Amino acid sequence: MNFNSPLFFLLLFVLVTINYLLSHHYRPVFLLLVSFGFIGYFNIESLIAVLLFSVFNFYLAKKITNNRILYIVGLAINSFAIILFNYFNLSQQNIIFSFTYISFNIESFIIALGLSFYSLQNIAYLTEIYFKRLQPETHISKYFLYCAFFPKIISGPVMLPNEFIPQINKNVITQDNLIIGFNRFLLGLFKKMVIADRLSPAVHSIFDFNDNYQGLTTLIGVYLFTVQLYFDFSGYTDMALGIAKMLGYDLKENFNLPLRSASVSEFWRRWHISLINWFTNYIYYPLVYRLRTYKKTAALTGILITFLVSGIWHGIGFTFLAWAICHILYLSFELFTKRFRVTLSEQLNHTFYNISSIFIVFNAVCFSNIFFRAESFEKAIQLIKNLFSNFFPDNWLRNFIAPLATGGHQIDEFNFFISILIMGIFLLFEKKINRFAINKKLNLLFITAFIILIFIFGIFNNGERFIYMQF
C-alpha cells in the first residue's frame, strides 16, 4: 500500500501507538514483523527475495575479512540482483529482457520492491566489513531490520550500516520525535498529493501522447516534469523520514533545495543526497584515489564511471545512458571552466550572476530529464525537435492551454492554474515551510493549514504511485 493511501494513515496511527507503548527491547522485533508484512503485502516474491539476500549477506559478511574472492562474489551477486529485478520482466510467464522496461505510468508492482536500494545497502555493508571499517553484525534480526525497515526499503534514503544499526539499541521515542515526525509526514503528503499528483496529467500529456506540440508548450511540460519529480520524490522522502522519526529512528536527509542550485555539481550535492553519497564513497573516491597522480584525469574518469553506473542503475535503456552523458558533459565543463567562472562571478553583480546561474542549471537539468522521462530515445529526440519548432503557439487555447490542462474546459483550466499557483507559492516560501516542518513545537496553524489544503486540493482518487518506486 502507498504512503498516501487512507488505509495506510489508519495503520500508521495504530503502528506508532503500539510501538510507543512497547518496551524498547521489543520494538525492533515488532518493527521487523511489520516491515516483513509491508513488503509481503505488495507481493510475497519480494519478501522471499529480501529474506534470501539478507541471510546470504549476513553469513557472507562473517567470512569476507581478508578474503578478496568472497568479497567479489558478494558484490557480483548483489549487483546481479539489481540487474535481474530492474531489467527482466518476471511478472509474465516468460522471463523477458527489456531495454525499455521502466515505465513512468506504473500500474502494478513487479517483483523487486525496492531491491535496487536494498542491494546498494548490502554492497555498502560488505564493503565496510571487508575493509575493516565495521564489525559484522552478530544479531541477524538487527541486520534484517537494517535491510527491511519499511519506510526506507522502497525508495531510500540509502542508509549505511553504521548510520542505522546503532540506533536499534537506543530507539528512544520522545514527544519531540512524534511532533517532528508528524509534521514531516504531513509536509510529504502535501508535496505528493497537492503538487506532484496535480502536475502529473500535464506531464503525461506532453511526454506520453504522440502529438507534436509546439515549442513553448513542450518546454513548460519539460519544466513541469522536473518539478513533479522533485515534489514526488522529496515528498516520499519527507514521509519516510517522518514515519521513521515517529518510530524512533533518524534517516538521512535526501534533498536540500536542489532547484536553487547555481551549478550542476551543487545540484548533485542537494539532490538524492544519500544515493549520490553512496556513489561518491564507493565508486568516485576509489577511482580518483587510484588515479590521484593525474588530478584532472582522475576527476574526469570518476565523473564518467560514476554517472555511467548511475545511468545503468536507473535503467539500461538508451534514454538513461543519454541522461547520464548529459551530466557527464555538464560536470566536465564545470571542471574545465572553474577559474573562468570564479573570475566572472567577481566581475558581475552577485545577485545577477547567482540568478543567471540558477536559471542555466535548471534548464540544463530539465534538458537531461527529457531523456530520463521519455518512453524511448526516439520520443526524447522528437520532444527536443518540438522545442525548436514554432516556439510560440499560433492558437493559445488549442495548442498551449488545452494540452497542459488536459482539456479546454473551464474546470480543466482552473485546476491547472491552481496547481501552478500552489507550486509557485511553495517554491517561493520553501525554506520557511521546511523550518515549520522540523519544529519541535506543535504548530497548530501549520498543521491545520496543510490538512485543509490537502482535503481541498489533494488528489485522492487515482493518485499516482511514487515515481522512484520503480527503480
C-alpha positions in Angstrom: 0.0 0.0 0.0 1.1 3.5 -0.7 2.2 6.0 2.0 -0.5 8.3 0.6 -3.5 5.9 0.9 -6.2 6.4 3.6 -5.7 2.8 4.8 -2.1 3.4 5.4 -2.9 6.5 7.5 -5.0 4.4 9.8 -2.5 1.6 10.0 0.3 4.1 10.7 -1.6 5.6 13.7 -2.0 2.1 15.1 1.6 1.2 14.4 3.0 4.3 16.0 0.8 3.9 19.1 1.8 0.2 19.6 5.5 0.9 19.1 5.3 3.8 21.6 3.7 1.7 24.2 6.1 -1.3 23.8 9.3 -1.6 25.8 12.4 -0.6 23.7 13.5 -4.3 24.0 10.5 -5.5 21.9 10.3 -2.6 19.4 12.9 -4.0 17.0 11.1 -7.3 16.7 7.8 -5.6 16.3 9.1 -3.3 13.6 10.8 -6.2 11.8 7.5 -8.1 11.6 5.7 -5.0 10.4 8.3 -4.5 7.8 8.1 -8.1 6.6 4.3 -7.7 6.4 4.6 -4.4 4.5 6.9 -6.0 1.9 4.8 -9.2 1.6 1.6 -7.1 1.1 2.9 -5.9 -2.2 4.0 -9.4 -3.3 5.3 -12.4 -1.5 8.2 -12.8 -4.0 9.7 -9.5 -2.8 9.6 -10.7 0.8 11.3 -14.0 -0.2 14.0 -12.1 -2.1 14.7 -9.9 0.8 14.9 -12.8 3.2 17.2 -14.8 1.0 19.6 -12.0 0.2 19.6 -10.9 3.8 20.6 -14.3 5.1 23.2 -14.7 2.3 24.9 -11.3 3.1 24.6 -11.8 6.9 26.6 -15.0 6.8 28.9 -14.0 4.0 30.0 -10.9 6.0 31.4 -13.1 8.7 33.8 -14.7 6.3 34.9 -12.0 3.8 37.5 -10.2 6.0 40.8 -10.6 4.2 39.1 -12.8 1.6 39.0 -10.9 -1.7 37.4 -13.7 -3.7 34.4 -13.9 -1.3 34.1 -10.2 -1.3 34.0 -10.0 -5.1 31.4 -12.9 -5.2 29.3 -10.9 -2.7 29.5 -7.8 -4.9 28.7 -9.7 -8.0 25.6 -11.4 -6.5 24.2 -8.2 -5.1 24.9 -6.4 -8.4 23.2 -9.2 -10.2 20.1 -8.7 -8.0 19.9 -5.1 -9.3 20.2 -6.2 -12.9 17.8 -9.1 -12.5 15.0 -7.2 -10.9 15.4 -4.0 -12.9 15.7 -5.3 -16.4 13.9 -8.6 -16.5 10.1 -8.7 -16.6 9.4 -11.5 -14.1 5.7 -10.9 -13.8 4.8 -12.8 -17.0 5.1 -16.4 -17.9 8.3 -15.9 -19.8 11.4 -14.1 -18.4 11.9 -11.2 -20.8 14.9 -8.9 -21.0 13.9 -5.4 -21.9 15.7 -2.2 -22.7 12.6 -0.1 -22.0 11.1 -2.0 -19.1 10.9 1.0 -16.8 7.7 2.9 -17.3 6.6 6.2 -15.6 2.9 5.0 -15.8 3.1 2.4 -13.1 0.0 0.3 -13.0 1.3 -2.7 -11.0 4.2 -3.7 -8.9 6.8 -6.1 -10.3 8.8 -8.4 -8.1 11.7 -6.4 -6.7 10.0 -3.9 -4.5 12.9 -1.6 -3.5 15.5 -4.2 -4.4 17.8 -1.7 -6.1 18.1 0.5 -3.0 18.2 -2.6 -0.8 21.1 -4.1 -2.8 23.1 -0.9 -2.5 22.9 -1.1 1.3 24.1 -4.8 1.2 27.1 -3.8 -1.0 27.9 -1.0 1.4 27.7 -3.4 4.4 30.0 -6.0 2.7 32.5 -3.3 1.7 32.7 -1.7 5.1 33.4 -5.1 6.7 35.9 -6.2 4.0 37.9 -3.0 4.6 37.6 -3.5 8.4 35.8 -0.2 9.0 32.9 -2.1 10.6 32.5 -5.3 12.5 30.0 -7.9 11.2 26.6 -7.7 13.0 26.1 -10.6 15.4 22.3 -10.5 15.6 20.6 -11.5 12.4 17.3 -9.8 13.5 19.1 -6.4 13.6 20.6 -7.0 10.2 17.1 -7.9 8.9 15.7 -4.7 10.3 18.5 -2.6 8.7 17.7 -4.2 5.4 13.9 -4.3 5.5 12.9 -1.3 7.6 9.7 -0.4 5.7 9.9 3.4 5.5 13.2 3.2 3.5 13.1 -0.1 1.6 11.1 1.2 -1.4 13.0 4.3 -2.4 15.5 5.0 0.3 17.1 7.0 1.7 20.1 4.7 1.3 21.5 4.2 4.8 24.9 2.8 5.6 25.1 0.2 8.3 26.9 2.4 10.8 24.2 5.0 10.4 21.2 2.7 11.2 22.2 -0.3 13.2 23.5 1.6 16.3 20.0 3.2 16.5 18.3 -0.1 17.1 19.6 -0.5 20.6 18.8 3.1 21.6 15.4 3.7 20.0 14.2 6.3 22.4 10.9 7.9 21.4 10.1 11.4 22.8 7.3 13.9 22.3 9.6 15.8 20.0 10.1 12.8 17.8 6.3 12.4 17.4 5.7 16.1 16.7 8.6 16.4 14.2 7.7 13.1 12.6 4.1 14.0 12.1 4.9 17.5 10.7 7.4 15.9 8.3 4.9 13.3 7.2 2.2 15.9 6.6 4.7 18.0 4.6 5.5 15.0 2.4 1.8 14.2 2.0 1.2 17.8 0.8 4.0 17.7 -1.7 2.8 14.4 -3.2 -1.0 14.9 -3.2 -1.3 18.6 -3.8 1.6 19.4 -6.1 3.2 16.3 -7.7 -0.1 14.5 -8.5 -1.7 17.6 -9.7 1.1 18.2 -12.2 1.1 14.6 -13.4 -1.7 14.9 -16.0 0.1 17.9 -17.7 3.4 16.0 -17.8 1.7 12.8 -19.1 0.0 14.9 -21.8 3.3 16.2 -23.1 5.5 13.1 -22.8 3.2 10.2 -23.5 0.9 11.5 -26.3 2.1 11.4 -29.8 1.1 14.9 -30.7 3.9 17.2 -31.9 3.3 20.1 -29.5 4.8 23.5 -30.3 8.0 24.7 -28.6 6.7 26.7 -25.6 4.1 24.0 -24.7 6.8 21.3 -24.8 9.1 23.5 -22.7 6.5 24.0 -20.0 5.8 20.3 -20.0 9.6 19.6 -19.6 9.8 22.1 -16.7 6.8 20.6 -15.0 8.3 17.1 -15.1 11.4 18.2 -13.2 9.3 20.0 -10.6 6.9 17.0 -10.4 9.8 14.6 -10.0 11.2 16.8 -7.2 8.0 17.1 -5.3 7.1 13.4 -5.8 10.5 12.1 -4.6 11.2 14.7 -1.9 7.6 14.2 -0.7 8.2 10.4 -0.4 11.5 11.2 1.5 9.7 13.6 3.9 7.1 10.9 4.6 9.7 8.2 5.1 11.7 10.4 7.5 8.5 11.4 9.3 7.4 7.8 9.8 10.9 6.7 10.9 11.1 9.7 13.3 7.7 8.7 14.9 9.1 5.2 15.3 12.3 6.4 17.0 14.7 6.3 14.0 16.6 9.1 12.1 17.0 8.6 8.4 19.3 10.7 6.2 18.2 13.8 4.5 17.8 13.4 0.8 17.1 16.8 -0.6 18.3 20.3 0.2 16.5 22.9 -2.0 18.1 21.4 -5.2 16.1 23.6 -7.6 18.1 26.6 -6.2 21.4 25.2 -7.2 23.8 27.6 -9.0 25.9 24.8 -10.6 25.3 21.2 -11.6 27.8 19.9 -9.1 25.9 21.9 -6.4 22.7 20.3 -7.7 24.1 16.9 -7.2 25.1 17.8 -3.6 21.5 18.8 -3.0 19.5 16.1 -5.0 19.1 12.5 -3.9 21.9 13.1 -1.4 22.0 9.6 0.1 22.4 7.9 -3.3 25.0 10.4 -4.5 26.9 9.9 -1.3 26.8 6.1 -1.9 28.2 6.6 -5.5 30.8 9.1 -4.2 32.0 6.9 -1.4 32.1 3.5 -3.2 32.8 4.5 -6.9 34.0 8.1 -7.3 36.5 8.4 -4.4 38.2 4.9 -5.0 38.7 5.8 -8.7 40.1 9.2 -8.0 42.4 7.9 -5.3 43.8 5.3 -7.7 44.5 7.9 -10.4 45.5 10.7 -7.9 48.8 11.4 -9.7 46.7 12.8 -12.6 44.3 15.2 -11.0 42.0 16.2 -13.9 42.2 12.8 -15.5 41.2 11.3 -12.2 38.3 13.6 -11.7 37.1 13.1 -15.3 37.3 9.3 -15.0 35.5 9.4 -11.7 32.7 11.5 -13.2 32.5 9.3 -16.3 32.3 6.0 -14.5 30.1 7.2 -11.6 27.4 8.6 -13.9 27.5 5.7 -16.3 26.9 3.4 -13.3 24.2 5.7 -12.1 22.5 5.6 -15.5 22.6 1.8 -15.6 21.3 1.7 -12.0 18.3 3.7 -13.1 17.7 1.7 -16.3 19.5 0.1 -19.1 17.7 1.8 -21.9 19.4 4.4 -24.2 17.4 7.2 -22.6 19.1 6.7 -19.2 22.5 6.4 -21.0 21.8 9.8 -22.7 20.7 11.3 -19.3 24.0 10.2 -17.8 26.0 11.5 -20.7 24.3 14.9 -20.3 25.5 15.2 -16.7 29.0 13.9 -17.6 29.3 16.7 -20.1 27.9 19.3 -17.6 30.3 18.3 -14.8 33.3 18.1 -17.2 32.5 21.6 -18.5 32.4 22.9 -14.9 35.7 21.2 -14.2 37.5 22.9 -17.1 35.8 26.3 -16.6 36.2 26.7 -12.8 38.7 29.6 -12.9 36.8 31.4 -15.6 33.5 31.1 -13.7 35.2 32.4 -10.5 36.6 35.4 -12.3 33.2 36.1 -14.0 31.4 35.9 -10.6 33.8 38.5 -9.2 33.2 40.9 -12.1 29.4 40.7 -12.3 26.8 41.7 -9.8 26.5 38.9 -7.3 22.7 38.7 -7.4 22.6 38.8 -11.2 25.3 36.1 -11.5 23.5 33.9 -9.0 20.1 34.1 -10.5 21.5 33.6 -14.0 23.4 30.5 -12.8 20.3 29.0 -11.2 18.3 29.6 -14.4 21.0 28.0 -16.6 21.4 25.0 -14.2 17.7 24.5 -14.0 17.4 24.4 -17.8 20.3 22.0 -18.1 18.8 19.6 -15.6 15.4 19.9 -17.3 17.0 19.1 -20.7 18.6 16.0 -19.3 15.3 15.0 -17.8 13.8 14.8 -21.2 15.8 11.5 -21.6 15.0 10.5 -18.1 11.3 10.7 -18.6 10.8 9.9 -22.3 9.4 6.4 -23.0 12.0 5.9 -25.8 15.1 7.5 -27.2 13.1 8.4 -30.4 10.4 10.1 -28.3 13.1 12.1 -26.5 14.6 13.3 -29.8 11.1 14.2 -31.0 10.5 16.3 -27.9 13.8 18.1 -28.4 12.8 18.9 -32.0 9.5 20.2 -30.8 11.3 22.7 -28.5 12.8 24.4 -31.5 9.8 24.4 -33.9 7.1 27.1 -33.9 8.0 28.2 -30.4 5.1 30.4 -29.7 1.7 28.7 -30.2 -0.5 30.1 -33.0 -3.6 29.2 -31.0 -3.0 29.7 -27.3 -6.2 27.9 -26.2 -5.9 24.9 -28.5 -2.1 24.4 -28.6 -1.0 25.6 -25.2 -3.7 25.7 -22.5 -5.6 22.6 -23.7 -2.6 20.2 -23.8 -1.2 21.3 -20.4 -4.6 21.5 -18.7 -5.6 18.2 -20.4 -8.7 19.7 -21.8 -10.1 23.0 -22.9 -13.0 23.3 -20.4 -13.0 26.0 -17.7 -12.7 23.4 -14.9 -9.6 22.0 -16.6 -8.0 25.4 -16.9 -8.9 26.3 -13.4 -7.4 23.1 -12.0 -4.2 23.6 -14.0 -3.7 27.3 -12.9 -4.4 26.4 -9.3 -1.7 23.7 -9.5 0.8 26.2 -10.9 -0.1 28.8 -8.3 0.3 26.3 -5.4 3.6 25.1 -6.8 4.9 28.6 -7.3 4.0 29.7 -3.7 5.5 26.6 -2.2 8.8 27.1 -4.1 8.9 30.7 -3.1 8.5 30.0 0.6 10.1 26.6 0.7 12.8 27.4 3.2 10.2 28.8 5.7 7.9 25.8 5.2 10.7 23.4 5.8 11.5 25.2 9.1 7.9 24.7 10.2 8.1 21.0 9.4 11.1 20.3 11.6 10.0 22.5 14.5 9.8 20.7 17.9 6.8 22.8 18.9 3.3 21.8 18.0 2.3 24.4 15.4 -1.4 24.1 15.0 -1.5 26.8 12.3 0.9 24.8 10.1 -1.0 21.5 10.7 -4.4 23.0 10.2 -3.4 24.8 7.0 -1.8 21.8 5.4 -4.7 19.4 6.3 -7.2 21.9 4.8 -5.2 22.3 1.7 -4.8 18.5 1.3 -8.5 17.9 1.7 -9.4 20.7 -0.7 -6.7 20.3 -3.4 -5.2 16.8 -2.8 -5.6 14.1 -5.4 -7.3 11.2 -3.5 -8.8 9.2 -6.4 -6.4 7.6 -8.9 -3.4 9.3 -7.3 -0.1 8.4 -8.8 2.3 6.0 -7.1 5.7 7.4 -6.2 7.9 7.7 -9.3 11.0 6.2 -7.7 9.3 3.1 -6.6 10.2 1.6 -9.9 14.0 1.9 -9.5 
